[in-house]
Amino acid sequence: MNIVRKPVIDRFKGKVAVVTGGSSGIGRAIAEELCKEGAQVAFTGISETGISTEKEMKEHGWDVYFIRGDMAEDAFRQDIVNKTLEKYGKINYLVNNAFSFVAKGEDASVDDFLRSFNTGPIAYARMVQLCIGPMKERGGGAIVNMSSISAHIAQINRWTYNTAKGAVNQLTKCQALDLSKHNIRVNSIDPGWVWTREVDKAAQLDGGGRKKWEPAWGAYHMLRRTAEPVECAGPTLFLLSDDASFVTGEHLMVDAGYCSMGPEGIGETTVNAGSW
């Protein structure tokens, strides 16, 4: 599905945003939409994918800066902020998006839990701590933490991922409360199933690819389809913008009604949705 979003021209002109995990998927969509609206964007990634992403984005004339590293490492988190300030001189917005997808249940090891939390809520917390000073210097700022429907529900073999996402939502509320005195707003986006690299990987693993699994996984949602990454970008940009000036400590469900439905679902017989 080709979803095209109409940008609000110059809405973020003169502003600097940091987007973690901006090399692909939801993070890349957010970084691109911020650029379309005038922002300068520093984004991170753990692989070389970010190099080609940066090149492609610069070909559009956008001012972007790729910083490669592992969000589980605190030295790298500090490096992100330091390098962004060195290049752009300020930070107005932070999007905590990078998150390791470790889906384990009874078989989860201590290392699995540590990976989930170090790249997730701990990294989110540290990035916010490191960005408070630069934001205060600018009179305030806005932060969006990427959460998930998985923060609200139980899913098979998801002790690690769902617990970490649940922590993100509680963290968001606590951050919003403590940072309100600095005019820094903190909210979360809670997407449903988005057709990203991880979802596509699961579709290939189960066989049949998107043609087979889109109808099945889409049936979890009132709109009967999964989302495109750009459909998470628009709500994120709203929460960062002055249009959300009186919104903080909230969890914006971008899930096409997934969490509003009960066990009856959309009221239609659906195909076997697999175990992923």
Backbone as CSV, one residue per row, in Angstrom:
resi,resn,N_x,N_y,N_z,CA_x,CA_y,CA_z,C_x,C_y,C_z
1,MET,0.846,-1.196,0.000,0.000,0.000,0.000,0.879,1.243,0.000
2,ASN,0.554,2.172,-0.861,1.336,3.401,-0.974,0.620,4.544,-0.260
3,ILE,1.045,4.813,0.959,0.464,5.898,1.749,1.358,7.127,1.616
4,VAL,0.802,8.214,1.138,1.560,9.452,0.982,0.999,10.497,1.941
5,ARG,1.867,11.053,2.732,1.463,12.062,3.705,1.790,13.456,3.171
6,LYS,0.880,14.387,3.358,1.113,15.760,2.931,1.800,16.524,4.061
7,PRO,3.049,16.963,3.869,3.775,17.644,4.953,3.268,19.068,5.197
8,VAL,3.487,19.535,6.421,3.204,20.928,6.770,4.513,21.689,6.557
9,ILE,4.604,22.399,5.481,5.858,23.033,5.072,6.368,24.016,6.137
10,ASP,7.642,23.868,6.463,8.365,24.761,7.384,7.875,24.707,8.829
11,ARG,7.079,23.708,9.178,6.592,23.630,10.561,7.747,23.492,11.552
12,PHE,8.823,22.810,11.130,9.968,22.600,12.023,11.224,23.305,11.515
13,LYS,11.031,24.342,10.729,12.173,25.088,10.194,12.994,25.685,11.341
14,GLY,14.301,25.494,11.290,15.174,26.019,12.331,15.264,25.145,13.564
15,LYS,14.623,23.976,13.542,14.624,23.071,14.680,15.521,21.861,14.413
16,VAL,16.028,21.290,15.484,16.906,20.122,15.389,16.273,18.959,16.148
17,ALA,16.213,17.817,15.480,15.629,16.623,16.090,16.633,15.479,16.091
18,VAL,16.594,14.701,17.155,17.362,13.459,17.234,16.365,12.308,17.139
19,VAL,16.614,11.392,16.205,15.751,10.222,16.033,16.619,8.975,16.155
20,THR,16.411,8.194,17.208,17.188,6.963,17.344,16.544,5.874,16.496
21,GLY,17.374,5.013,15.928,16.848,3.969,15.054,16.198,4.538,13.807
22,GLY,16.840,5.545,13.231,16.256,6.223,12.075,16.710,5.713,10.727
23,SER,17.400,4.584,10.699,17.924,4.065,9.440,16.869,3.396,8.572
24,SER,15.828,2.855,9.203,14.812,2.122,8.459,13.489,2.150,9.218
25,GLY,12.467,1.622,8.585,11.177,1.452,9.228,10.534,2.728,9.741
26,ILE,9.936,2.638,10.916,9.233,3.774,11.497,10.184,4.944,11.733
27,GLY,11.377,4.654,12.235,12.337,5.717,12.515,12.720,6.497,11.285
28,ARG,12.956,5.781,10.184,13.306,6.473,8.939,12.138,7.330,8.450
29,ALA,10.935,6.800,8.534,9.766,7.567,8.103,9.641,8.855,8.909
30,ILE,9.876,8.770,10.204,9.804,9.957,11.056,10.883,10.966,10.673
31,ALA,12.109,10.479,10.472,13.211,11.363,10.094,12.917,12.056,8.771
32,GLU,12.404,11.307,7.804,12.118,11.893,6.493,11.014,12.938,6.576
33,GLU,9.969,12.638,7.325,8.860,13.597,7.422,9.286,14.855,8.177
34,LEU,10.150,14.714,9.163,10.694,15.892,9.848,11.486,16.755,8.878
35,CYS,12.282,16.112,8.039,13.065,16.848,7.046,12.156,17.588,6.068
36,LYS,11.097,16.937,5.639,10.160,17.564,4.699,9.535,18.815,5.296
37,GLU,9.471,18.862,6.629,8.869,20.015,7.293,9.924,20.982,7.827
38,GLY,11.164,20.825,7.348,12.186,21.839,7.606,13.185,21.564,8.696
39,ALA,13.079,20.438,9.398,13.989,20.163,10.508,15.348,19.660,10.026
40,GLN,16.353,19.877,10.857,17.643,19.226,10.696,17.611,18.004,11.608
41,VAL,18.033,16.855,11.090,17.827,15.606,11.816,19.118,14.813,11.972
42,ALA,19.435,14.493,13.214,20.494,13.531,13.514,19.810,12.212,13.818
43,PHE,20.215,11.151,13.139,19.577,9.859,13.390,20.623,8.779,13.599
44,THR,20.229,7.745,14.315,21.165,6.678,14.665,20.755,5.353,14.043
45,GLY,21.705,4.430,14.047,21.463,3.074,13.580,22.623,2.201,13.984
46,ILE,22.373,0.907,14.059,23.412,-0.005,14.513,24.193,-0.624,13.356
47,SER,23.661,-0.519,12.138,24.300,-1.158,10.995,24.691,-0.140,9.932
48,GLU,25.312,-0.650,8.862,25.738,0.204,7.760,24.556,0.725,6.944
49,THR,23.368,0.216,7.212,22.174,0.689,6.502,22.041,2.201,6.611
50,GLY,22.444,2.719,7.763,22.336,4.163,7.983,23.167,4.981,7.022
51,ILE,24.262,4.431,6.550,25.117,5.159,5.613,24.381,5.408,4.299
52,SER,23.755,4.349,3.775,22.996,4.507,2.531,21.745,5.349,2.747
53,THR,21.139,5.211,3.917,19.965,6.035,4.231,20.337,7.513,4.242
54,GLU,21.446,7.840,4.884,21.910,9.225,4.926,22.166,9.753,3.514
55,LYS,22.805,8.955,2.685,23.103,9.358,1.308,21.823,9.634,0.525
56,GLU,20.864,8.733,0.641,19.593,8.887,-0.066,18.844,10.131,0.406
57,MET,18.873,10.377,1.695,18.160,11.536,2.233,18.829,12.842,1.822
58,LYS,20.148,12.833,1.788,20.864,14.047,1.368,20.617,14.368,-0.101
59,GLU,20.349,13.340,-0.901,20.038,13.556,-2.313,18.755,14.342,-2.500
60,HIS,17.916,14.344,-1.463,16.687,15.157,-1.486,16.956,16.595,-1.035
61,GLY,18.195,16.845,-0.629,18.528,18.180,-0.152,18.286,18.369,1.329
62,TRP,18.057,17.281,2.056,17.766,17.370,3.476,19.060,17.404,4.285
63,ASP,18.998,18.107,5.410,20.157,18.239,6.299,20.081,17.158,7.367
64,VAL,20.770,16.038,7.128,20.725,14.916,8.052,22.138,14.504,8.443
65,TYR,22.216,13.805,9.550,23.513,13.397,10.094,23.353,12.028,10.727
66,PHE,24.037,11.025,10.160,23.949,9.657,10.674,25.047,9.393,11.697
67,ILE,24.650,8.834,12.844,25.583,8.474,13.909,25.386,6.991,14.195
68,ARG,26.421,6.213,13.935,26.295,4.757,14.051,26.748,4.240,15.408
69,GLY,25.973,3.318,15.982,26.349,2.716,17.249,25.218,1.915,17.858
70,ASP,25.480,1.339,19.018,24.541,0.472,19.723,23.918,1.240,20.878
71,MET,22.596,1.365,20.871,21.900,2.121,21.899,22.030,1.498,23.288
72,ALA,22.515,0.273,23.382,22.706,-0.357,24.688,23.925,0.190,25.411
73,GLU,24.790,0.898,24.683,26.029,1.408,25.263,25.867,2.868,25.682
74,ASP,26.096,3.138,26.947,25.875,4.494,27.451,26.840,5.500,26.845
75,ALA,28.056,5.070,26.532,29.016,5.976,25.902,28.495,6.439,24.547
76,PHE,27.810,5.534,23.836,27.249,5.912,22.540,26.097,6.897,22.702
77,ARG,25.281,6.703,23.716,24.177,7.635,23.955,24.720,9.040,24.180
78,GLN,25.760,9.149,24.960,26.379,10.460,25.198,26.989,11.015,23.916
79,ASP,27.537,10.102,23.095,28.141,10.502,21.836,27.103,11.105,20.894
80,ILE,25.902,10.543,20.889,24.827,11.054,20.032,24.556,12.521,20.341
81,VAL,24.376,12.795,21.608,24.051,14.165,22.017,25.227,15.098,21.750
82,ASN,26.435,14.664,22.090,27.616,15.502,21.878,27.815,15.832,20.400
83,LYS,27.688,14.813,19.546,27.909,15.031,18.115,26.807,15.887,17.493
84,THR,25.575,15.702,17.969,24.469,16.524,17.459,24.685,17.995,17.827
85,LEU,25.105,18.232,19.054,25.362,19.602,19.487,26.550,20.209,18.739
86,GLU,27.566,19.400,18.477,28.728,19.888,17.731,28.338,20.294,16.312
87,LYS,27.445,19.526,15.696,27.063,19.802,14.308,26.000,20.884,14.188
88,TYR,24.993,20.819,15.061,23.844,21.718,14.900,23.723,22.775,15.994
89,GLY,24.406,22.589,17.110,24.404,23.600,18.158,23.222,23.580,19.104
90,LYS,22.259,22.699,18.862,21.073,22.660,19.731,20.311,21.363,19.510
91,ILE,19.406,21.084,20.424,18.476,19.958,20.284,17.109,20.433,20.764
92,ASN,16.125,20.357,19.871,14.766,20.763,20.215,13.846,19.578,20.478
93,TYR,14.108,18.488,19.744,13.211,17.330,19.821,13.999,16.036,19.912
94,LEU,13.403,15.071,20.590,13.975,13.733,20.682,12.887,12.708,20.392
95,VAL,13.198,11.781,19.504,12.311,10.644,19.258,13.077,9.387,19.628
96,ASN,12.681,8.759,20.725,13.273,7.499,21.160,12.569,6.371,20.423
97,ASN,13.215,5.856,19.398,12.569,4.849,18.562,13.320,3.520,18.540
98,ALA,14.652,3.547,18.582,15.433,2.308,18.511,15.050,1.367,19.651
99,PHE,14.873,0.088,19.318,14.413,-0.879,20.324,14.691,-2.276,19.802
100,SER,15.424,-3.072,20.526,15.719,-4.437,20.079,14.474,-5.305,20.208
101,PHE,14.155,-6.004,19.120,12.997,-6.900,19.167,13.456,-8.270,19.638
102,VAL,13.429,-8.449,20.938,13.754,-9.738,21.545,12.448,-10.333,22.050
103,ALA,11.941,-11.328,21.342,10.661,-11.931,21.709,10.919,-13.306,22.313
104,LYS,10.971,-13.357,23.613,11.219,-14.615,24.321,10.233,-14.732,25.495
105,GLY,9.904,-15.967,25.840,9.003,-16.214,26.958,9.656,-17.099,27.999
106,GLU,9.180,-18.326,28.092,9.754,-19.266,29.056,11.237,-19.524,28.809
107,ASP,11.650,-19.338,27.576,13.040,-19.590,27.208,13.937,-18.365,27.347
108,ALA,13.402,-17.265,27.860,14.176,-16.025,27.964,15.315,-16.170,28.971
109,SER,16.482,-15.715,28.566,17.636,-15.706,29.461,17.758,-14.342,30.121
110,VAL,18.614,-14.254,31.094,18.878,-12.958,31.727,19.407,-11.982,30.690
111,ASP,20.266,-12.454,29.798,20.811,-11.587,28.758,19.725,-11.076,27.817
112,ASP,18.710,-11.905,27.552,17.592,-11.466,26.707,16.856,-10.305,27.361
113,PHE,16.603,-10.431,28.664,15.938,-9.347,29.374,16.812,-8.097,29.414
114,LEU,18.094,-8.278,29.662,19.005,-7.135,29.728,19.077,-6.414,28.390
115,ARG,19.112,-7.183,27.294,19.148,-6.555,25.969,17.871,-5.744,25.720
116,SER,16.740,-6.325,26.059,15.460,-5.638,25.866,15.414,-4.320,26.629
117,PHE,15.871,-4.348,27.854,15.778,-3.152,28.688,16.891,-2.143,28.399
118,ASN,18.085,-2.634,28.098,19.192,-1.699,27.837,18.990,-0.903,26.549
119,THR,18.415,-1.538,25.537,18.160,-0.820,24.285,16.805,-0.132,24.294
120,GLY,15.971,-0.492,25.275,14.630,0.068,25.348,14.484,1.124,26.422
121,PRO,13.771,0.825,27.514,13.478,1.857,28.507,14.707,2.492,29.149
122,ILE,15.791,1.739,29.328,16.986,2.344,29.917,17.602,3.342,28.938
123,ALA,17.703,2.944,27.672,18.235,3.861,26.654,17.331,5.083,26.511
124,TYR,16.018,4.865,26.535,15.075,5.985,26.442,15.287,6.964,27.602
125,ALA,15.444,6.403,28.789,15.623,7.249,29.974,16.916,8.043,29.886
126,ARG,17.990,7.377,29.489,19.287,8.056,29.415,19.302,9.133,28.335
127,MET,18.685,8.850,27.196,18.647,9.865,26.137,17.890,11.106,26.605
128,VAL,16.813,10.887,27.324,16.063,12.034,27.848,16.916,12.806,28.847
129,GLN,17.568,12.090,29.745,18.432,12.767,30.723,19.495,13.621,30.027
130,LEU,20.071,13.091,28.961,21.146,13.788,28.256,20.636,14.971,27.429
131,CYS,19.359,14.937,27.063,18.795,16.014,26.240,18.126,17.118,27.058
132,ILE,17.942,16.887,28.344,17.267,17.889,29.173,18.007,19.224,29.139
133,GLY,19.332,19.194,29.354,20.115,20.437,29.372,19.988,21.240,28.096
134,PRO,20.267,20.634,26.915,20.126,21.371,25.654,18.711,21.896,25.410
135,MET,17.705,21.144,25.825,16.331,21.607,25.640,16.014,22.781,26.559
136,LYS,16.470,22.708,27.782,16.255,23.815,28.721,16.879,25.101,28.196
137,GLU,18.035,24.986,27.565,18.702,26.171,27.001,17.859,26.837,25.924
138,ARG,16.982,26.056,25.290,16.121,26.579,24.223,14.729,26.918,24.732
139,GLY,14.535,26.851,26.032,13.236,27.211,26.598,12.230,26.077,26.635
140,GLY,12.678,24.867,26.306,11.779,23.720,26.338,12.012,22.808,25.153
141,GLY,11.147,21.828,25.008,11.283,20.882,23.911,10.166,19.866,23.958
142,ALA,10.283,18.869,23.096,9.270,17.819,23.047,9.946,16.482,22.766
143,ILE,9.418,15.446,23.403,9.986,14.104,23.298,8.865,13.119,22.991
144,VAL,9.148,12.191,22.095,8.211,11.096,21.825,8.941,9.776,22.017
145,ASN,8.393,8.929,22.879,8.915,7.587,23.095,8.083,6.596,22.287
146,MET,8.741,5.802,21.466,8.007,4.821,20.667,7.666,3.621,21.529
147,SER,6.378,3.398,21.729,5.923,2.249,22.495,5.219,1.283,21.547
148,SER,4.150,0.640,21.982,3.530,-0.398,21.171,2.226,-0.850,21.802
149,ILE,1.388,-1.478,20.994,0.232,-2.171,21.553,0.699,-3.240,22.542
150,SER,1.936,-3.707,22.357,2.488,-4.753,23.226,2.669,-4.284,24.660
151,ALA,2.611,-2.969,24.885,2.681,-2.434,26.243,1.361,-2.614,26.974
152,HIS,0.298,-2.927,26.228,-1.048,-2.952,26.806,-1.655,-4.348,26.893
153,ILE,-1.097,-5.298,26.160,-1.733,-6.613,26.064,-0.719,-7.733,26.293
154,ALA,-1.234,-8.931,26.491,-0.381,-10.118,26.571,-0.292,-10.746,25.187
155,GLN,0.903,-11.210,24.832,1.115,-11.905,23.566,1.990,-13.131,23.824
156,ILE,1.816,-14.148,23.026,2.548,-15.399,23.219,4.047,-15.194,23.060
157,ASN,4.800,-15.738,24.000,6.274,-15.687,23.966,6.818,-14.260,23.892
158,ARG,6.258,-13.373,24.686,6.701,-11.979,24.637,7.026,-11.433,26.036
159,TRP,7.553,-12.243,26.945,7.880,-11.736,28.279,8.861,-10.577,28.181
160,THR,9.808,-10.699,27.302,10.868,-9.694,27.189,10.350,-8.402,26.557
161,TYR,9.882,-8.488,25.341,9.481,-7.306,24.571,8.318,-6.559,25.220
162,ASN,7.273,-7.304,25.593,6.093,-6.639,26.141,6.362,-5.993,27.490
163,THR,7.177,-6.642,28.307,7.524,-6.053,29.597,8.316,-4.766,29.412
164,ALA,9.250,-4.780,28.469,10.061,-3.588,28.210,9.211,-2.457,27.644
165,LYS,8.272,-2.783,26.768,7.394,-1.744,26.214,6.450,-1.199,27.281
166,GLY,5.996,-2.066,28.174,5.171,-1.589,29.280,5.924,-0.616,30.154
167,ALA,7.201,-0.878,30.353,8.041,0.043,31.130,8.176,1.391,30.433
168,VAL,8.207,1.374,29.105,8.303,2.627,28.349,7.097,3.522,28.641
169,ASN,5.921,2.941,28.727,4.727,3.755,28.967,4.726,4.370,30.364
170,GLN,5.147,3.609,31.359,5.218,4.178,32.702,6.317,5.226,32.776
171,LEU,7.439,4.963,32.121,8.533,5.922,32.062,8.071,7.236,31.441
172,THR,7.293,7.135,30.370,6.796,8.325,29.682,6.002,9.225,30.621
173,LYS,5.116,8.627,31.409,4.299,9.423,32.327,5.155,10.082,33.409
174,CYS,6.118,9.341,33.923,6.987,9.909,34.958,7.868,11.020,34.403
175,GLN,8.389,10.823,33.202,9.200,11.868,32.571,8.371,13.121,32.321
176,ALA,7.154,12.918,31.824,6.285,14.062,31.542,6.030,14.891,32.802
177,LEU,5.805,14.208,33.917,5.549,14.904,35.177,6.771,15.704,35.624
178,ASP,7.929,15.075,35.606,9.135,15.725,36.114,9.651,16.835,35.194
179,LEU,9.432,16.693,33.900,10.001,17.670,32.966,9.043,18.802,32.604
180,SER,7.821,18.713,33.080,6.850,19.769,32.756,7.314,21.132,33.250
181,LYS,8.040,21.148,34.353,8.520,22.426,34.897,9.559,23.081,33.992
182,HIS,10.139,22.298,33.082,11.114,22.836,32.140,10.486,23.125,30.777
183,ASN,9.161,23.024,30.687,8.455,23.217,29.420,8.882,22.159,28.394
184,ILE,9.133,20.954,28.882,9.465,19.821,28.015,8.320,18.825,28.095
185,ARG,7.696,18.575,26.967,6.576,17.638,26.913,7.081,16.248,26.512
186,VAL,6.478,15.208,27.118,6.868,13.827,26.819,5.614,12.998,26.598
187,ASN,5.531,12.358,25.442,4.404,11.506,25.104,4.915,10.229,24.430
188,SER,4.015,9.274,24.265,4.390,8.060,23.533,3.444,7.827,22.367
189,ILE,3.969,7.132,21.373,3.166,6.614,20.267,3.086,5.103,20.471
190,ASP,1.888,4.544,20.368,1.687,3.122,20.599,1.089,2.476,19.341
191,PRO,1.932,2.076,18.398,1.423,1.533,17.133,0.903,0.106,17.252
192,GLY,0.024,-0.231,16.313,-0.379,-1.614,16.123,0.641,-2.282,15.222
193,TRP,0.197,-3.201,14.396,1.108,-3.902,13.503,1.482,-2.999,12.336
194,VAL,2.762,-2.735,12.201,3.278,-1.878,11.137,4.165,-2.739,10.243
195,TRP,3.990,-2.622,8.925,4.770,-3.476,8.030,6.196,-2.947,7.914
196,THR,7.009,-3.346,8.872,8.415,-2.966,8.932,9.278,-4.180,8.578
197,ARG,10.567,-4.021,8.691,11.506,-5.104,8.403,11.249,-6.315,9.287
198,GLU,10.962,-6.097,10.576,10.736,-7.208,11.494,9.451,-7.969,11.146
199,VAL,8.413,-7.252,10.802,7.161,-7.904,10.431,7.333,-8.659,9.119
200,ASP,8.037,-8.048,8.174,8.269,-8.711,6.899,9.113,-9.977,7.099
201,LYS,10.082,-9.902,8.011,10.923,-11.059,8.317,10.057,-12.206,8.843
202,ALA,9.098,-11.875,9.716,8.204,-12.904,10.255,7.328,-13.495,9.148
203,ALA,6.886,-12.650,8.228,6.048,-13.116,7.123,6.814,-14.077,6.220
204,GLN,8.075,-13.784,5.988,8.896,-14.671,5.164,9.184,-15.977,5.895
205,LEU,9.390,-15.881,7.207,9.692,-17.064,8.013,8.516,-18.032,8.027
206,ASP,7.315,-17.493,8.145,6.116,-18.324,8.162,5.694,-18.763,6.758
207,GLY,6.312,-18.167,5.746,6.002,-18.537,4.370,4.835,-17.737,3.811
208,GLY,4.960,-17.345,2.558,3.852,-16.655,1.902,4.026,-15.161,1.794
209,GLY,4.896,-14.586,2.658,5.161,-13.156,2.574,3.943,-12.293,2.858
210,ARG,3.996,-11.072,2.404,2.937,-10.113,2.723,1.602,-10.480,2.077
211,LYS,1.658,-11.068,0.895,0.410,-11.415,0.205,-0.449,-12.333,1.065
212,LYS,0.200,-13.254,1.770,-0.539,-14.194,2.611,-0.903,-13.600,3.959
213,TRP,0.049,-12.893,4.604,-0.124,-12.525,6.004,-0.750,-11.163,6.241
214,GLU,-0.748,-10.305,5.241,-1.420,-9.002,5.416,-2.902,-9.174,5.762
215,PRO,-3.655,-10.024,5.062,-5.068,-10.202,5.431,-5.242,-10.762,6.843
216,ALA,-4.331,-11.666,7.250,-4.455,-12.285,8.571,-4.134,-11.299,9.676
217,TRP,-2.969,-10.691,9.596,-2.559,-9.752,10.637,-3.354,-8.451,10.563
218,GLY,-3.776,-8.096,9.368,-4.615,-6.905,9.217,-5.946,-7.058,9.914
219,ALA,-6.431,-8.295,10.018,-7.731,-8.551,10.636,-7.744,-8.291,12.135
220,TYR,-6.572,-8.078,12.742,-6.525,-7.694,14.139,-6.985,-6.255,14.353
221,HIS,-7.107,-5.510,13.276,-7.370,-4.076,13.348,-8.734,-3.751,12.728
222,MET,-9.386,-2.730,13.253,-10.689,-2.331,12.716,-10.608,-1.957,11.246
223,LEU,-9.495,-1.400,10.836,-9.346,-0.987,9.444,-8.931,-2.136,8.529
224,ARG,-8.762,-3.335,9.117,-8.534,-4.565,8.357,-7.231,-4.562,7.558
225,ARG,-6.239,-3.887,8.082,-4.931,-3.878,7.434,-3.872,-3.486,8.448
226,THR,-2.619,-3.754,8.104,-1.516,-3.262,8.914,-1.157,-1.856,8.452
227,ALA,-0.329,-1.180,9.239,0.035,0.205,8.926,1.320,0.270,8.109
228,GLU,1.488,1.380,7.437,2.759,1.716,6.810,3.541,2.605,7.790
229,PRO,4.873,2.548,7.781,5.656,3.349,8.717,5.302,4.828,8.734
230,VAL,4.990,5.391,7.573,4.691,6.827,7.515,3.439,7.176,8.314
231,GLU,2.571,6.186,8.551,1.358,6.452,9.319,1.649,6.601,10.807
232,CYS,2.845,6.235,11.212,3.291,6.517,12.580,4.034,7.841,12.645
233,ALA,4.536,8.295,11.500,5.293,9.543,11.465,4.397,10.752,11.704
234,GLY,3.246,10.777,11.049,2.343,11.921,11.212,1.950,12.177,12.653
235,PRO,1.472,11.155,13.380,1.146,11.341,14.791,2.349,11.754,15.634
236,THR,3.528,11.232,15.298,4.739,11.614,16.031,5.035,13.089,15.837
237,LEU,4.956,13.547,14.601,5.215,14.961,14.318,4.177,15.853,14.992
238,PHE,2.949,15.392,15.063,1.927,16.157,15.785,2.328,16.361,17.237
239,LEU,2.756,15.287,17.897,3.123,15.384,19.314,4.359,16.254,19.528
240,LEU,5.251,16.304,18.553,6.425,17.169,18.663,6.063,18.632,18.432
241,SER,5.052,18.872,17.654,4.737,20.231,17.197,3.990,21.058,18.238
242,ASP,3.885,22.340,17.954,3.142,23.253,18.827,1.645,22.980,18.797
243,ASP,1.183,22.204,17.813,-0.232,21.834,17.794,-0.587,20.966,18.997
244,ALA,0.427,20.342,19.603,0.214,19.501,20.794,0.751,20.193,22.043
245,SER,0.703,21.515,22.055,1.308,22.291,23.146,0.691,22.004,24.511
246,PHE,-0.519,21.443,24.544,-1.170,21.138,25.822,-1.332,19.631,25.999
247,VAL,-0.453,18.865,25.338,-0.507,17.408,25.414,0.808,16.886,25.974
248,THR,0.736,16.256,27.129,1.930,15.620,27.705,1.510,14.468,28.605
249,GLY,2.381,13.479,28.723,2.087,12.313,29.543,1.050,11.385,28.937
250,GLU,0.856,11.485,27.632,-0.194,10.704,26.975,0.390,9.583,26.121
251,HIS,-0.439,8.568,25.887,-0.091,7.467,24.999,-1.060,7.515,23.817
252,LEU,-0.562,7.902,22.665,-1.405,8.028,21.480,-1.445,6.683,20.754
253,MET,-2.596,6.043,20.768,-2.747,4.745,20.128,-2.853,4.935,18.613
254,VAL,-1.889,4.396,17.896,-1.894,4.439,16.434,-2.052,2.986,15.984
255,ASP,-3.222,2.434,16.273,-3.401,0.985,16.145,-4.667,0.580,15.412
256,ALA,-5.307,1.526,14.730,-6.513,1.210,13.953,-7.542,0.456,14.781
257,GLY,-7.630,0.803,16.053,-8.638,0.203,16.912,-8.291,-1.151,17.487
258,TYR,-7.040,-1.579,17.321,-6.621,-2.903,17.804,-6.969,-3.108,19.275
259,CYS,-6.559,-2.172,20.121,-6.749,-2.337,21.562,-8.165,-2.009,22.020
260,SER,-8.980,-1.478,21.122,-10.368,-1.188,21.477,-11.270,-2.393,21.253
261,MET,-10.783,-3.354,20.464,-11.593,-4.531,20.159,-11.435,-5.612,21.211
262,GLY,-12.487,-6.375,21.412,-12.440,-7.528,22.294,-12.182,-8.791,21.490
263,PRO,-12.443,-9.945,22.091,-12.152,-11.221,21.427,-12.981,-11.477,20.169
264,GLU,-14.092,-10.749,19.990,-14.891,-10.946,18.783,-14.222,-10.349,17.549
265,GLY,-13.207,-9.513,17.775,-12.480,-8.938,16.652,-13.368,-8.108,15.754
266,ILE,-13.178,-8.241,14.441,-13.960,-7.436,13.500,-15.257,-8.133,13.101
267,GLY,-15.530,-9.269,13.769,-16.807,-9.926,13.517,-16.833,-10.749,12.253
268,GLU,-15.670,-11.093,11.728,-15.598,-11.887,10.511,-14.664,-13.065,10.746
269,THR,-14.867,-14.122,10.047,-13.971,-15.277,10.125,-12.638,-14.909,9.488
270,THR,-11.566,-15.100,10.209,-10.255,-14.738,9.684,-9.396,-15.991,9.521
271,VAL,-8.390,-15.889,8.687,-7.498,-17.024,8.469,-6.570,-17.182,9.677
272,ASN,-5.971,-18.327,9.776,-5.022,-18.592,10.851,-3.926,-17.541,10.836
273,ALA,-3.777,-16.829,11.934,-2.848,-15.699,11.976,-1.429,-16.082,12.344
274,GLY,-1.154,-17.349,12.494,0.220,-17.756,12.777,0.573,-17.570,14.245
275,SER,1.796,-17.891,14.576,2.221,-17.888,15.971,3.118,-16.726,16.319
276,TRP,3.471,-15.891,15.330,4.471,-14.837,15.607,3.879,-13.735,16.457
